[in-house]
Each structure stands twice: as C-alpha cells, then as structure tokens.
C-alpha cells in the first residue's frame, strides 16, 4: 500500500456518494492493521459547495470530486484491495487540507 493510492470505496452503502478513498497514511507505519483514508465525494452530490483549503476539488478518472478531509477515518487495511490510481501528484494539496483541519492554517 502506498501513500496517496486511491481505492474503490468498499462500502456498498456509501459508494454512490463517496466512490473512492485515498490512503494518506505514511509508509513508515505500514505495520499497523489500519490505514488512514479520506473519502473522495462526488462534487455534484454536495451541491458544488467546497470549504476553501479543507475540501479541495480533485479530478480523478474524469470525475469532479471533493477531498472530504473532515471525514478522514481509519479503516482496516484488509478492506482496501487493488489501488486503481494515485493522487501522489496532489500531495501538497492533500497535506495542506489535513494541515488546515488540524491547525486552521
């Protein structure tokens, strides 16, 4: 598992609005049985509303999505199967959103 890999949301009940999860956990603690993830929500499902710095717009697989940083969670690693892409190129944006959630800056 690599930091910023994207996975299909394993929850069938929430996948319609949150189709993907992005793994943000550092590889230095890969021995944990859990991974820290942030859901990617469908932009249109949220009325196109964003919170500057906290929920940046992400384009992935030609879909307009929101990085839903306030919904960051831990998930058992065994629930994440076969990454379908990466957001490593958006590393600074993702870390900036997490930092904003923690510090307000």
Buried (B, 14 or more C-beta within 10 A) or exposed (E): EEBBBBBBBBEEEBBEBBBBBBBBBEEEEEEEEBBBBBBBBBBEEBEEEBBEBBBBEBEBEEEEBBBBBEBBEEBEBEBBEEBEEBBEEBEEBBEBBBEBBEEEE
